[in-house]
C-alpha cells in the first residue's frame, strides 16, 4: 500500500471510529453515514482534499461518497474532479468518480478537461483513467475516445487514448485525425497516432502506421508507411 493510500485510509478509519457499529453479524447490512465529510492529506510535494455531501460504508472496505469534490494541488499541477457519486476501495487504493464525472487539470501552459460517466483515480501510482466514452479538451484540441489513461510527470500531462478521434482549430484551418491508439505529450505539444493513423489537414489526408504531429504548429514531424490523398 502506497504512503498516499495508507494515510488516506488512516484518516477514514479515524473518522469512522467515532461512530457506533452494530455488534451482531447480521447488522452489517446497516449503513454508517457521515454528513458533510472532509478528508485531507498534506505533504511538502502536494495537498489532497476530498469532500462530499455524505459518506457511507457497507462493509468497511468500500466507501460511497455522494456529490464528491476532489482537489490535488502541487507546485506544478492543480487537479479538480467532481461527479454525482464516488466509490473508494481501500483494498486496491482506487476512487471511482461515477455519473457525470469531470476532471480539470491545470499547469503553467495547459488546461485539460476530461468528461466521462466514470473516471478512476489510482492512489498507488497517481494515474487517472476511464474505460468509458471520454471527451477530452486540451487547450483548443478536442478528442473523443473510448477510454483514457493519464499521468503527470514533473507537472506535464501524458495521456493514452483508445480509438481517439480529434480535431484542432488553427488560424484559418481545421485539422482532424484518428488512430486506434493516440498519445498526448503536453510538454512537446505532440500527438502520436499509432495503428490505422489518419490525419486530415484541410483535405490533405495522410494514412499511416504511425504519425507524430505537433498540434501547436500544425506540423507532421514523422510518419511511417504513409500514403497521401488530396481531396481539397
RARADA-V319613 format. One record per residue. N is the residue number from 1. PSI is psi in whole degrees, 0 to 359 (* if undefined). OMEGA is omega in whole degrees, -180 to 180 (NA if undefined). NEAR is the number of other C-alpha atoms within 8 Angstrom. Layout:
BEGIN
N:PSI:OMEGA:NEAR
N:PSI:OMEGA:NEAR
END
This chain:
BEGIN
1:129:-178:6
2:163:-180:7
3:325:178:6
4:311:-180:8
5:317:-177:12
6:313:-180:9
7:321:180:9
8:317:-179:11
9:321:179:9
10:319:178:8
11:316:180:9
12:314:-179:9
13:317:-178:8
14:325:177:8
15:317:-178:8
16:338:178:7
17:343:179:7
18:359:-178:6
19:154:-179:7
20:132:176:5
21:145:179:5
22:144:-175:7
23:330:-176:5
24:139:-179:6
25:322:-178:6
26:344:-179:5
27:357:-180:8
28:345:179:10
29:341:-180:6
30:147:-175:6
31:132:171:8
32:130:-172:9
33:137:175:8
34:124:-180:8
35:145:177:8
36:54:-179:9
37:153:175:10
38:122:-179:8
39:142:-179:10
40:153:174:9
41:128:-177:9
42:134:174:7
43:171:178:6
44:334:-177:4
45:329:-173:6
46:164:172:10
47:132:179:12
48:130:178:11
49:132:176:11
50:123:178:11
51:170:179:11
52:173:177:14
53:322:178:11
54:161:-174:12
55:127:-176:14
56:161:-179:11
57:143:175:12
58:322:-170:11
59:3:178:6
60:351:179:6
61:337:176:8
62:133:-177:11
63:138:-179:12
64:128:-180:11
65:125:177:14
66:136:-179:11
67:60:-179:12
68:153:173:15
69:118:-177:11
70:134:178:12
71:130:173:12
72:122:-178:12
73:116:176:10
74:180:-179:9
75:333:-173:6
76:351:-174:8
77:142:174:13
78:127:-179:11
79:131:173:12
80:137:175:11
81:132:177:12
82:149:175:12
83:182:178:14
84:336:-179:12
85:152:175:12
86:147:176:14
87:123:178:12
88:122:177:12
89:107:-176:11
90:334:-176:10
91:327:-178:5
92:1:175:5
93:39:-179:12
94:143:168:11
95:119:177:12
96:116:176:11
97:119:-171:17
98:151:174:13
99:98:179:10
100:50:180:10
101:141:177:15
102:131:178:12
103:133:173:13
104:130:179:11
105:135:-178:12
106:136:165:11
107:197:-174:11
108:328:-175:6
109:350:-173:5
110:146:169:10
111:119:-178:11
112:132:175:12
113:126:178:11
114:126:179:11
115:133:-180:11
116:166:176:14
117:345:177:10
118:130:175:13
119:129:-177:14
120:131:174:11
121:122:175:12
122:110:-177:11
123:341:-178:12
124:310:-179:9
125:7:175:5
126:50:175:8
127:155:176:11
128:136:-176:12
129:165:173:11
130:142:176:13
131:13:177:8
132:179:178:9
133:136:-175:11
134:138:169:13
135:120:-177:11
136:131:175:11
137:120:176:12
138:105:-174:10
139:245:179:7
140:19:178:7
141:127:180:11
142:133:-178:11
143:132:171:11
144:130:-176:11
145:171:180:13
146:9:178:12
147:163:-179:13
148:148:167:14
149:125:-175:11
150:137:173:11
151:164:174:10
152:133:179:9
153:119:-179:7
154:36:178:5
155:356:178:8
156:150:-175:11
157:129:175:12
158:129:-178:12
159:142:173:11
160:128:-178:11
161:146:180:13
162:132:180:12
163:63:-176:12
164:134:174:14
165:129:-175:11
166:162:169:11
167:148:179:11
168:134:-179:11
169:115:173:10
170:175:-180:8
171:113:177:4
172:8:-178:5
173:163:175:8
174:127:176:10
175:140:-180:13
176:154:180:11
177:166:179:11
178:148:171:14
179:154:175:15
180:325:174:12
181:131:-176:12
182:129:-177:15
183:136:176:11
184:130:175:12
185:101:-168:12
186:325:-176:10
187:337:178:7
188:1:-175:6
189:42:-171:10
190:142:170:13
191:133:173:12
192:121:179:11
193:125:-174:16
194:132:179:12
195:112:-179:10
196:42:-177:11
197:139:178:15
198:135:177:12
199:125:-178:11
200:111:177:11
201:89:-180:10
202:48:177:9
203:348:174:9
204:104:-169:11
205:127:175:13
206:129:173:11
207:134:-170:11
208:163:172:14
209:330:-176:12
210:132:176:14
211:131:169:14
212:125:-171:12
213:128:175:13
214:107:-174:13
215:344:177:11
216:328:-180:7
217:355:-175:5
218:52:-172:9
219:133:174:8
220:123:-178:9
221:329:-175:8
222:147:173:8
223:154:-180:11
224:133:178:8
225:60:-172:7
226:150:168:9
227:150:-173:7
228:136:173:8
229:149:177:8
230:105:-179:7
231:13:-179:6
232:*:NA:5
END
